[in-house]
Amino acid sequence: MAGYEECTTDYFIERSDFPFWTLEVVVGGHGFFREGRQLRRLRHGSVFTHGPGVVQYFGNEAERPFRKYFFVRGGDSFPQAWHAVGLRPGGVLQLGEVASLVGVLDKIVDEGQHSDAQTGQVVDGLEAVLLALIARHQGSASGEKSASRVVYDLAMEILLREYKNLHALSDLAQRSGYSSEYLCRIFKKYHGESPYQVLLHRKMSAAWLLLRDGQLQVGAVGRELGYEDPLHFSRVFRKIMGCAPSSVGAG
C-alpha cells in the first residue's frame, strides 16, 4: 500500500507500535522524528521508517506542515531490501535530492488502484527503483549541483507545493522564472517526462485520494484541483489513472 498526504497543522504521531513496516518520504514541510534518544529534524528529502516494535514519535511544525509519501510493507521482519540501502527500523536518512523519487512514488500510488495478476510484480519493480534512488542520493545534500539541476529542483519544488493552482506549463514557467522550453529540456533530462505530465500525475494522484475519502463529489474534486468543467476533469482522470473518477471508492 502507498499514498500521498498533505498533513494538517497539528499532525503528530505518538504510539508504541504499528503493525506494518512503513517508509515515509518528506517532499515538503518541516518537523521532527525521535530516533532512539535523539530528536532528528525532518525536512524536504528526509526518509524515515517505522513499524512493529518501534516506538514512534514524530510530527510537523504548524507553520510548515508535511507533504509526504508513505509506502507500506507487511511481515514481521524489517524488509531486507530496505536494510540493504541503509534504512534502519526507526531510523532517518537525509537525501540530497528527492524530486526523482516523486515520479516513482506517484506510479506506486497509481498502481495501488489496480488489482490483477501483474500488480504485485509491478509494485515490486517500482519499489526496487525507489530504493536504488534512495541509495544514490544519500549523502549528496551538500554536494554542488549543476545549474540545470538547481533549476529542475526549484521547478519540482514549486510544482509539488502549488500543483492545485498550476493549470498549464506556462504557469510553472511564470512561477519559476524560466521558459517552458527550458523546463521541458531539463525535465526530460532528469525526470524522463515533461513537466506538464508530472503536473497531471500529481493532480490526478491527489484527486484519487480525495475521491477515495468520499467527502467530495467528482465535480467538487475537479474544482479543488482547478478543473471547472467536470467532463474535462473526468477525461483527464481516466486517461492518467485508467478508470473513471466515479468508480473510485464506490466499493
Contacts in CASP RR format, 6 or more apart in sequence:
PFRMAT RR
TARGET T0000
AUTHOR 0000-0000-0000
METHOD contacts of the structure
MODEL  1
MAGYEECTTDYFIERSDFPFWTLEVVVGGHGFFREGRQLRRLRHGSVFTH
GPGVVQYFGNEAERPFRKYFFVRGGDSFPQAWHAVGLRPGGVLQLGEVAS
LVGVLDKIVDEGQHSDAQTGQVVDGLEAVLLALIARHQGSASGEKSASRV
VYDLAMEILLREYKNLHALSDLAQRSGYSSEYLCRIFKKYHGESPYQVLL
HRKMSAAWLLLRDGQLQVGAVGRELGYEDPLHFSRVFRKIMGCAPSSVGA
G
1 20 0 8 1.000
1 71 0 8 1.000
1 72 0 8 1.000
1 112 0 8 1.000
2 69 0 8 1.000
2 70 0 8 1.000
2 71 0 8 1.000
2 72 0 8 1.000
2 105 0 8 1.000
2 108 0 8 1.000
2 109 0 8 1.000
2 112 0 8 1.000
2 123 0 8 1.000
3 69 0 8 1.000
3 70 0 8 1.000
3 71 0 8 1.000
3 105 0 8 1.000
3 108 0 8 1.000
3 109 0 8 1.000
3 205 0 8 1.000
3 209 0 8 1.000
4 67 0 8 1.000
4 68 0 8 1.000
4 69 0 8 1.000
4 70 0 8 1.000
4 105 0 8 1.000
4 106 0 8 1.000
4 109 0 8 1.000
4 205 0 8 1.000
4 206 0 8 1.000
4 209 0 8 1.000
5 66 0 8 1.000
5 67 0 8 1.000
5 68 0 8 1.000
5 69 0 8 1.000
5 70 0 8 1.000
5 209 0 8 1.000
6 65 0 8 1.000
6 66 0 8 1.000
6 67 0 8 1.000
7 59 0 8 1.000
7 60 0 8 1.000
7 65 0 8 1.000
7 66 0 8 1.000
7 67 0 8 1.000
7 68 0 8 1.000
8 65 0 8 1.000
9 60 0 8 1.000
9 62 0 8 1.000
9 63 0 8 1.000
9 65 0 8 1.000
10 62 0 8 1.000
11 59 0 8 1.000
11 60 0 8 1.000
11 65 0 8 1.000
11 66 0 8 1.000
12 58 0 8 1.000
12 59 0 8 1.000
12 60 0 8 1.000
13 56 0 8 1.000
13 57 0 8 1.000
13 58 0 8 1.000
13 59 0 8 1.000
14 56 0 8 1.000
14 57 0 8 1.000
15 55 0 8 1.000
15 56 0 8 1.000
16 53 0 8 1.000
16 55 0 8 1.000
16 56 0 8 1.000
17 51 0 8 1.000
17 52 0 8 1.000
17 53 0 8 1.000
17 54 0 8 1.000
17 55 0 8 1.000
18 50 0 8 1.000
18 51 0 8 1.000
18 52 0 8 1.000
18 53 0 8 1.000
18 54 0 8 1.000
18 56 0 8 1.000
19 51 0 8 1.000
19 52 0 8 1.000
20 51 0 8 1.000
20 52 0 8 1.000
20 72 0 8 1.000
20 73 0 8 1.000
20 74 0 8 1.000
20 75 0 8 1.000
21 49 0 8 1.000
21 50 0 8 1.000
21 51 0 8 1.000
21 52 0 8 1.000
21 72 0 8 1.000
21 73 0 8 1.000
21 74 0 8 1.000
21 75 0 8 1.000
21 78 0 8 1.000
21 79 0 8 1.000
21 82 0 8 1.000
21 89 0 8 1.000
22 49 0 8 1.000
22 50 0 8 1.000
22 51 0 8 1.000
22 70 0 8 1.000
22 71 0 8 1.000
22 72 0 8 1.000
22 73 0 8 1.000
23 47 0 8 1.000
23 48 0 8 1.000
23 49 0 8 1.000
23 70 0 8 1.000
23 71 0 8 1.000
23 72 0 8 1.000
23 73 0 8 1.000
23 82 0 8 1.000
23 87 0 8 1.000
24 47 0 8 1.000
24 48 0 8 1.000
24 49 0 8 1.000
24 50 0 8 1.000
24 68 0 8 1.000
24 69 0 8 1.000
24 70 0 8 1.000
24 71 0 8 1.000
25 45 0 8 1.000
25 46 0 8 1.000
25 47 0 8 1.000
25 68 0 8 1.000
25 69 0 8 1.000
25 70 0 8 1.000
25 71 0 8 1.000
25 98 0 8 1.000
25 101 0 8 1.000
25 105 0 8 1.000
26 42 0 8 1.000
26 43 0 8 1.000
26 44 0 8 1.000
26 45 0 8 1.000
26 46 0 8 1.000
26 47 0 8 1.000
26 48 0 8 1.000
26 66 0 8 1.000
26 67 0 8 1.000
26 68 0 8 1.000
26 98 0 8 1.000
27 44 0 8 1.000
27 45 0 8 1.000
27 67 0 8 1.000
27 68 0 8 1.000
27 69 0 8 1.000
27 98 0 8 1.000
27 102 0 8 1.000
27 160 0 8 1.000
28 43 0 8 1.000
28 44 0 8 1.000
28 64 0 8 1.000
28 66 0 8 1.000
28 67 0 8 1.000
28 68 0 8 1.000
28 157 0 8 1.000
28 160 0 8 1.000
28 161 0 8 1.000
29 43 0 8 1.000
29 44 0 8 1.000
29 60 0 8 1.000
29 61 0 8 1.000
29 64 0 8 1.000
29 65 0 8 1.000
29 66 0 8 1.000
29 67 0 8 1.000
30 41 0 8 1.000
30 42 0 8 1.000
30 43 0 8 1.000
30 60 0 8 1.000
30 61 0 8 1.000
30 64 0 8 1.000
31 41 0 8 1.000
31 42 0 8 1.000
31 43 0 8 1.000
31 58 0 8 1.000
31 59 0 8 1.000
31 60 0 8 1.000
31 61 0 8 1.000
31 64 0 8 1.000
31 66 0 8 1.000
32 39 0 8 1.000
32 40 0 8 1.000
32 41 0 8 1.000
32 42 0 8 1.000
32 58 0 8 1.000
32 59 0 8 1.000
33 39 0 8 1.000
33 40 0 8 1.000
33 42 0 8 1.000
33 46 0 8 1.000
33 48 0 8 1.000
33 57 0 8 1.000
33 58 0 8 1.000
33 59 0 8 1.000
33 91 0 8 1.000
33 92 0 8 1.000
34 40 0 8 1.000
34 55 0 8 1.000
34 56 0 8 1.000
34 57 0 8 1.000
34 58 0 8 1.000
35 48 0 8 1.000
35 90 0 8 1.000
35 91 0 8 1.000
35 92 0 8 1.000
36 55 0 8 1.000
36 90 0 8 1.000
40 46 0 8 1.000
40 48 0 8 1.000
40 92 0 8 1.000
42 48 0 8 1.000
42 58 0 8 1.000
42 59 0 8 1.000
42 60 0 8 1.000
42 66 0 8 1.000
42 92 0 8 1.000
43 94 0 8 1.000
44 98 0 8 1.000
44 157 0 8 1.000
45 94 0 8 1.000
45 95 0 8 1.000
45 96 0 8 1.000
45 97 0 8 1.000
45 98 0 8 1.000
46 92 0 8 1.000
46 93 0 8 1.000
46 94 0 8 1.000
46 95 0 8 1.000
47 87 0 8 1.000
47 92 0 8 1.000
47 93 0 8 1.000
47 94 0 8 1.000
47 95 0 8 1.000
47 134 0 8 1.000
48 58 0 8 1.000
48 90 0 8 1.000
48 91 0 8 1.000
48 92 0 8 1.000
48 93 0 8 1.000
49 78 0 8 1.000
49 82 0 8 1.000
49 87 0 8 1.000
49 88 0 8 1.000
49 89 0 8 1.000
49 90 0 8 1.000
49 91 0 8 1.000
50 56 0 8 1.000
50 58 0 8 1.000
50 89 0 8 1.000
50 90 0 8 1.000
51 89 0 8 1.000
51 90 0 8 1.000
52 75 0 8 1.000
52 76 0 8 1.000
53 89 0 8 1.000
54 89 0 8 1.000
54 90 0 8 1.000
56 90 0 8 1.000
59 66 0 8 1.000
60 66 0 8 1.000
67 160 0 8 1.000
67 161 0 8 1.000
69 101 0 8 1.000
69 102 0 8 1.000
69 105 0 8 1.000
69 109 0 8 1.000
71 105 0 8 1.000
71 108 0 8 1.000
71 127 0 8 1.000
71 130 0 8 1.000
73 79 0 8 1.000
73 82 0 8 1.000
78 88 0 8 1.000
78 89 0 8 1.000
81 127 0 8 1.000
81 128 0 8 1.000
81 131 0 8 1.000
82 131 0 8 1.000
84 131 0 8 1.000
85 131 0 8 1.000
85 132 0 8 1.000
85 134 0 8 1.000
85 135 0 8 1.000
85 138 0 8 1.000
86 93 0 8 1.000
86 135 0 8 1.000
86 138 0 8 1.000
87 93 0 8 1.000
87 134 0 8 1.000
93 134 0 8 1.000
93 138 0 8 1.000
94 138 0 8 1.000
94 139 0 8 1.000
94 141 0 8 1.000
95 101 0 8 1.000
95 134 0 8 1.000
95 137 0 8 1.000
95 138 0 8 1.000
95 139 0 8 1.000
95 140 0 8 1.000
95 141 0 8 1.000
96 137 0 8 1.000
96 138 0 8 1.000
96 139 0 8 1.000
96 140 0 8 1.000
96 141 0 8 1.000
96 143 0 8 1.000
97 137 0 8 1.000
97 140 0 8 1.000
97 145 0 8 1.000
97 149 0 8 1.000
97 153 0 8 1.000
98 137 0 8 1.000
99 152 0 8 1.000
99 153 0 8 1.000
99 156 0 8 1.000
99 157 0 8 1.000
99 190 0 8 1.000
99 191 0 8 1.000
100 133 0 8 1.000
100 137 0 8 1.000
100 190 0 8 1.000
100 191 0 8 1.000
101 130 0 8 1.000
101 133 0 8 1.000
101 134 0 8 1.000
101 137 0 8 1.000
102 156 0 8 1.000
102 160 0 8 1.000
102 198 0 8 1.000
102 202 0 8 1.000
103 191 0 8 1.000
103 193 0 8 1.000
103 198 0 8 1.000
103 201 0 8 1.000
104 126 0 8 1.000
104 129 0 8 1.000
104 130 0 8 1.000
104 133 0 8 1.000
105 130 0 8 1.000
106 201 0 8 1.000
106 202 0 8 1.000
106 205 0 8 1.000
107 126 0 8 1.000
108 123 0 8 1.000
108 126 0 8 1.000
108 127 0 8 1.000
108 130 0 8 1.000
109 205 0 8 1.000
109 208 0 8 1.000
110 201 0 8 1.000
110 204 0 8 1.000
110 205 0 8 1.000
110 208 0 8 1.000
110 240 0 8 1.000
110 241 0 8 1.000
111 119 0 8 1.000
111 122 0 8 1.000
111 123 0 8 1.000
111 126 0 8 1.000
112 119 0 8 1.000
112 123 0 8 1.000
113 208 0 8 1.000
113 241 0 8 1.000
113 242 0 8 1.000
113 243 0 8 1.000
113 248 0 8 1.000
114 122 0 8 1.000
145 153 0 8 1.000
148 186 0 8 1.000
148 189 0 8 1.000
148 190 0 8 1.000
149 186 0 8 1.000
149 190 0 8 1.000
151 176 0 8 1.000
151 178 0 8 1.000
151 182 0 8 1.000
151 183 0 8 1.000
151 186 0 8 1.000
152 186 0 8 1.000
152 187 0 8 1.000
152 189 0 8 1.000
152 190 0 8 1.000
152 191 0 8 1.000
154 176 0 8 1.000
155 172 0 8 1.000
155 176 0 8 1.000
155 178 0 8 1.000
155 183 0 8 1.000
155 186 0 8 1.000
155 187 0 8 1.000
155 195 0 8 1.000
156 191 0 8 1.000
156 198 0 8 1.000
158 166 0 8 1.000
158 172 0 8 1.000
158 175 0 8 1.000
158 176 0 8 1.000
159 166 0 8 1.000
159 172 0 8 1.000
159 195 0 8 1.000
159 198 0 8 1.000
159 199 0 8 1.000
159 202 0 8 1.000
160 202 0 8 1.000
162 175 0 8 1.000
163 199 0 8 1.000
163 202 0 8 1.000
163 203 0 8 1.000
163 206 0 8 1.000
163 225 0 8 1.000
164 203 0 8 1.000
164 206 0 8 1.000
164 224 0 8 1.000
164 225 0 8 1.000
164 226 0 8 1.000
165 171 0 8 1.000
165 226 0 8 1.000
166 172 0 8 1.000
166 175 0 8 1.000
166 199 0 8 1.000
167 226 0 8 1.000
168 196 0 8 1.000
169 180 0 8 1.000
169 183 0 8 1.000
169 184 0 8 1.000
169 194 0 8 1.000
169 195 0 8 1.000
169 196 0 8 1.000
169 199 0 8 1.000
170 180 0 8 1.000
172 180 0 8 1.000
172 183 0 8 1.000
172 195 0 8 1.000
172 199 0 8 1.000
173 179 0 8 1.000
173 180 0 8 1.000
173 183 0 8 1.000
176 183 0 8 1.000
183 195 0 8 1.000
184 194 0 8 1.000
184 195 0 8 1.000
187 193 0 8 1.000
187 194 0 8 1.000
187 195 0 8 1.000
187 198 0 8 1.000
188 194 0 8 1.000
191 198 0 8 1.000
200 236 0 8 1.000
200 240 0 8 1.000
201 240 0 8 1.000
203 225 0 8 1.000
203 236 0 8 1.000
204 236 0 8 1.000
204 237 0 8 1.000
204 240 0 8 1.000
204 241 0 8 1.000
206 225 0 8 1.000
207 221 0 8 1.000
207 222 0 8 1.000
207 224 0 8 1.000
207 225 0 8 1.000
207 233 0 8 1.000
207 237 0 8 1.000
207 245 0 8 1.000
208 237 0 8 1.000
208 241 0 8 1.000
208 248 0 8 1.000
210 216 0 8 1.000
210 221 0 8 1.000
210 224 0 8 1.000
211 218 0 8 1.000
211 221 0 8 1.000
211 245 0 8 1.000
211 248 0 8 1.000
211 249 0 8 1.000
212 248 0 8 1.000
212 249 0 8 1.000
214 249 0 8 1.000
216 224 0 8 1.000
218 230 0 8 1.000
218 233 0 8 1.000
218 234 0 8 1.000
218 245 0 8 1.000
218 246 0 8 1.000
219 227 0 8 1.000
219 230 0 8 1.000
219 233 0 8 1.000
221 233 0 8 1.000
221 245 0 8 1.000
222 230 0 8 1.000
222 233 0 8 1.000
225 233 0 8 1.000
227 233 0 8 1.000
227 236 0 8 1.000
233 245 0 8 1.000
234 244 0 8 1.000
234 245 0 8 1.000
234 246 0 8 1.000
237 243 0 8 1.000
237 244 0 8 1.000
237 245 0 8 1.000
238 244 0 8 1.000
238 245 0 8 1.000
END
